[in-house]
Amino acid sequence: MKDEHKQRKNHEAQSAPDSAGMTRRAWLATAGKTLASGAAVLAAPAIVRAQGEQPLKLGLLMAKQGVWTEQGEVIANGVKIALDDANNQARGRRVDLVWYDEPNPQSAQQNMQKLIEQDKVIAVIGGTNSGTSLAMSSVAARTKTPYIAPNAAARELTGSSCNPYTFRVLSPTPVTCRALAPSLLAIGKKWHFLVANYAYGQDIQRSMSELLKQSGGTIAGADVTPLNTTDFSSFILKIRQSKPDVVLLGLPGGDLSTFLKQYAEMGMKDKIPVACPIIGDSDLWPINVDAATGYYGKPWHYSSPGHSPEELAFIKKYAAKYGKPPADKAWIGWFTTRALLAGVNQAKSTSGPDIVQSLETVQFGDSSGPAYFRPWDHQMLRRWTVFKVKDHITDKWDWLSQVSAVPQNPAELDSLYGTKQEIGCTMAAR
């Protein structure tokens, strides 16, 4: 018992008393908006309190160091609030959260293996980036452990590298690129690419280049940077010389913040627009307001109109606890955890195959409209939103104005996310 107590303390386990269990109710979309979302609307009369049973353990693999540290922390904050909303329980049993680091793909694999073999978790949420998420996905398949990637964008995760035990919440790069491209093509068809040298950056360049070519545009330049680049001056000079209509970025977290600061310092802000298909509030907030600029895609924004009651409660709770509104990464941690708890509550048991089967059928919804995991590739289908940094920022946190939400008709979600032939997912048997 002492060893168990020590292990929980070291692993940052969270716990709370039991409360009544909750079951699945599918919410229908009306006018692109559903009434409620996630595990909090699920009631399970078949679930019986099990005071004497051991707690269920949920694994969390998020960055605690490096360029993705802030994103990892913010996602974890959202996960914790979702668990708190559910009284830290599922199926009438307490849920303990066990959080390990993911400093690189190899360590992410090792720590996921540790969560499964040593901590006996029933499922894992993890991955601040595509590289670590792809690494975790292979462990999920090998060990038959349900795994949800909240923040990975590389198409392979639910495409060529898909497997029955991996699910993804964030829209993949091709989808976010299709949503952003019309706004950029309206500005001009001569683009300069600057992307980081890993799966996410490469995928952005590939997807956006295809869309540019289809529209008859040209590539003014294309540069690749190592992760954790601290000096972008030479790349910015190239951009100045190539004189593109748009600078298309595929930079993660801290790299994007560093670039925007130096872009403004070198007098380029407002001269050539910049854009990135996927960013987070935590990428923008660390920079000075005077350096903020660009067009960006995001899954969610705290000040968007029409939030569900659950989302409004989440926004209020997060702001009260952390002294600022929730970034989109906090929301994605919260939303992912609600999805997983819904699947666990609806499943026939806590076995990996049963949870997977449940996640394939459970439905969600929020202010964006309906949302659900597509059974044949385990990609969550949900509308995607494009924003522009406001010309005049007057609020400390609210820097963005909405440009578009894609698709306008939620019934077109499946076509936006691509056909089986496009996606290339061949799901093995469970």
Secondary structure, DSSP 8 states (H G I E B T S, - for coil): -HHHHHHHHHTT-----------------BTTB-S--SGGG---TT----TTS--EEEEEE--SSSTTHHHHHHHHHHHHHHHHHTTTEETTEEEEEEEE--SSHHHHHHHHHHHHHTS--SEEEE-SSHHHHHHHHHHHHHHT--EEESS---GGGGTTT--TTEEE-S--HHHHHHHHHHHHHTT-SEEEEEEESSHHHHHHHHHHHHHHHHTT-EEEEEEEE-TT----HHHHHHHHHH--SEEEEE--HHHHHHHHHHHHHTT-TTTS-EEESS--HHHHTTS-GGG---EEEES--TT-S---HHHHHHHHHHHHHHSS---HHHHHHHHHHHHHHHHHHHSSSSSHHHHHHHHTT-EEEETTEEEEE-TTT-BEE--EEEEEE-SS--SSS--EEEEEEE-SSGGGHHHHH--HHHH-------
